């Protein structure tokens, strides 16, 4: 940890740690918030265990469908979650990002969930896996854009947690 290519995001959520962790480990919750703002989300496969797959599609407001997947590596509930994510085709095979021929094929994500009273601090660290120098530089060049994108996605998680809290 701690290299120049790592994307590090930290966000506080207004929910207990076990609840925030659950939002990542159950498909019924992920499909409510794991997408860019305004996109539709559909879960096609979900197996939350080491080497298990989360295969999903996201549909843009103009109807373009993007496919992606997580391959779970390690989970230590409710403290830590490791997975690799990538763009995929409909069958779940890893493919190049549709927007860049130099985007890394896979990104390893480590999520650390920390108690903060009734709130949870999530630290997310993403780093390319087996990437060339060109892929590493492409990833680094997009850090600010990704921070904005994940900010919107995490806003959706915030909103979903607030809705659930009001409904309970």
VEXDREN-2710 file (C-alpha; in Angstrom, 1 decimal):
% VEXDREN-2710
k/r/px/py/pz
1/UNK/0.0/0.0/0.0
2/UNK/1.1/3.6/-0.5
3/UNK/2.2/3.8/-4.1
4/UNK/1.5/6.6/-6.5
5/UNK/-0.9/4.5/-8.6
6/UNK/-3.2/3.7/-5.8
7/UNK/-6.6/5.4/-5.8
8/UNK/-7.6/6.1/-2.1
9/UNK/-11.1/7.1/-1.1
10/UNK/-12.4/7.6/2.4
11/UNK/-16.0/8.1/3.1
12/UNK/-18.1/8.2/6.3
13/UNK/-21.6/6.7/6.2
14/UNK/-24.3/7.3/8.8
15/UNK/-24.9/3.7/9.7
16/UNK/-23.3/1.1/11.9
17/UNK/-20.4/-0.9/10.4
18/UNK/-22.3/-4.2/10.1
19/UNK/-25.1/-2.5/8.1
20/UNK/-22.6/-0.8/5.8
21/UNK/-20.7/-4.1/5.2
22/UNK/-24.0/-5.8/4.5
23/UNK/-24.6/-3.3/1.6
24/UNK/-21.5/-4.8/-0.1
25/UNK/-22.2/-8.4/0.6
26/UNK/-25.8/-8.8/-0.6
27/UNK/-26.9/-8.5/-4.2
28/UNK/-30.3/-7.1/-3.2
29/UNK/-28.5/-4.1/-1.7
30/UNK/-25.7/-3.7/-4.3
31/UNK/-28.2/-3.4/-7.1
32/UNK/-29.8/-0.4/-5.4
33/UNK/-26.7/1.8/-5.3
34/UNK/-23.6/0.3/-7.2
35/UNK/-23.8/2.2/-10.4
36/UNK/-23.2/5.7/-11.7
37/UNK/-25.9/8.2/-10.9
38/UNK/-28.8/7.8/-13.3
39/UNK/-27.8/4.3/-14.5
40/UNK/-30.0/1.2/-14.1
41/UNK/-28.4/-1.8/-12.5
42/UNK/-29.0/-5.5/-12.9
43/UNK/-27.3/-8.4/-11.1
44/UNK/-26.7/-11.5/-13.3
45/UNK/-24.6/-13.6/-10.9
46/UNK/-23.7/-13.2/-7.3
47/UNK/-21.6/-15.5/-5.2
48/UNK/-20.1/-13.8/-2.1
49/UNK/-17.2/-16.1/-1.2
50/UNK/-13.5/-16.3/-2.0
51/UNK/-13.2/-16.7/-5.8
52/UNK/-17.0/-16.0/-6.1
53/UNK/-18.3/-13.7/-8.9
54/UNK/-20.5/-10.7/-8.8
55/UNK/-21.5/-10.2/-12.5
56/UNK/-23.6/-7.2/-13.3
57/UNK/-24.8/-4.8/-16.0
58/UNK/-25.4/-1.1/-15.8
59/UNK/-27.5/0.7/-18.3
60/UNK/-26.9/4.4/-19.1
61/UNK/-29.7/6.9/-19.4
62/UNK/-29.3/6.7/-23.2
63/UNK/-29.6/2.9/-23.2
64/UNK/-26.0/1.8/-23.5
65/UNK/-25.3/-1.3/-21.5
66/UNK/-22.0/-1.8/-19.7
67/UNK/-21.0/-5.1/-18.1
68/UNK/-18.7/-5.6/-15.1
69/UNK/-17.7/-8.1/-12.5
70/UNK/-16.0/-8.5/-9.2
71/UNK/-14.0/-11.5/-8.3
72/UNK/-14.0/-11.8/-4.5
73/UNK/-10.7/-12.6/-2.9
74/UNK/-11.0/-12.1/0.9
75/UNK/-13.7/-11.1/3.3
76/UNK/-13.4/-10.5/7.0
77/UNK/-16.9/-9.3/8.1
78/UNK/-17.4/-6.6/9.1
79/UNK/-13.9/-5.2/8.8
80/UNK/-12.4/-5.9/5.4
81/UNK/-13.3/-6.8/1.8
82/UNK/-10.9/-7.5/-1.1
83/UNK/-12.0/-8.0/-4.7
84/UNK/-10.8/-7.5/-8.2
85/UNK/-13.1/-5.7/-10.6
86/UNK/-13.1/-5.5/-14.3
87/UNK/-15.2/-4.8/-17.3
88/UNK/-16.7/-7.9/-18.8
89/UNK/-18.8/-9.2/-21.6
90/UNK/-22.3/-10.7/-21.2
91/UNK/-20.8/-14.1/-20.4
92/UNK/-18.6/-12.6/-17.6
93/UNK/-15.3/-12.8/-19.5
94/UNK/-12.9/-10.0/-18.6
95/UNK/-12.6/-7.5/-21.5
96/UNK/-10.9/-4.2/-22.1
97/UNK/-12.7/-1.1/-21.0
98/UNK/-14.9/0.3/-23.8
99/UNK/-13.5/3.8/-23.3
100/UNK/-9.7/3.0/-23.4
101/UNK/-7.3/0.5/-24.9
102/UNK/-4.8/1.4/-22.1
103/UNK/-7.1/0.9/-19.1
104/UNK/-5.9/-1.9/-16.8
105/UNK/-7.8/-5.1/-17.2
106/UNK/-8.3/-5.5/-13.4
107/UNK/-8.3/-3.3/-10.4
108/UNK/-7.8/-4.8/-6.9
109/UNK/-9.9/-3.1/-4.3
110/UNK/-9.4/-3.3/-0.6
111/UNK/-12.2/-1.9/1.6
112/UNK/-11.6/-1.3/5.3
113/UNK/-14.7/-0.7/7.4
114/UNK/-14.0/1.2/10.7
115/UNK/-16.4/1.9/13.5
116/UNK/-17.0/5.6/14.3
117/UNK/-19.7/5.6/16.9
118/UNK/-23.0/5.0/15.1
119/UNK/-21.2/5.8/11.8
120/UNK/-18.8/3.8/9.6
121/UNK/-15.7/5.1/7.8
122/UNK/-14.9/3.2/4.7
123/UNK/-11.4/3.4/3.2
124/UNK/-11.3/2.1/-0.3
125/UNK/-7.9/1.5/-2.0
126/UNK/-7.8/0.5/-5.7
127/UNK/-4.7/-0.4/-7.6
128/UNK/-4.2/-2.0/-11.0
129/UNK/-3.3/-5.7/-11.2
130/UNK/-0.5/-7.0/-13.4
131/UNK/-0.6/-3.7/-15.3
132/UNK/1.9/-2.3/-17.8
133/UNK/3.5/1.1/-17.2
134/UNK/1.1/2.6/-19.8
135/UNK/-1.9/1.1/-18.0
136/UNK/-0.6/2.3/-14.6
137/UNK/-0.3/5.8/-16.1
138/UNK/-3.8/5.7/-17.6
139/UNK/-5.2/4.7/-14.2
140/UNK/-3.3/7.4/-12.4
141/UNK/-4.4/10.0/-15.0
142/UNK/-8.1/9.2/-14.2
143/UNK/-7.8/9.4/-10.3
144/UNK/-9.7/12.7/-10.1
145/UNK/-12.5/11.6/-12.4
146/UNK/-12.8/8.3/-10.5
147/UNK/-13.0/10.2/-7.2
148/UNK/-15.9/12.2/-8.6
149/UNK/-17.5/9.0/-10.0
150/UNK/-17.2/7.1/-6.8
151/UNK/-18.4/10.2/-4.9
152/UNK/-21.7/10.0/-6.8
153/UNK/-21.9/6.2/-6.3
154/UNK/-21.2/6.6/-2.6
155/UNK/-23.9/9.4/-2.5
156/UNK/-26.3/6.8/-3.7
157/UNK/-25.2/4.4/-0.9
158/UNK/-25.7/7.3/1.5
159/UNK/-29.3/7.9/0.2
160/UNK/-30.1/4.2/0.2
161/UNK/-28.9/3.8/3.8
162/UNK/-31.0/6.9/4.8
163/UNK/-34.1/5.4/3.0
164/UNK/-33.6/2.1/4.8
165/UNK/-33.2/3.8/8.1
166/UNK/-36.4/5.8/7.6
167/UNK/-38.2/2.6/6.7
168/UNK/-37.2/0.6/9.7
END
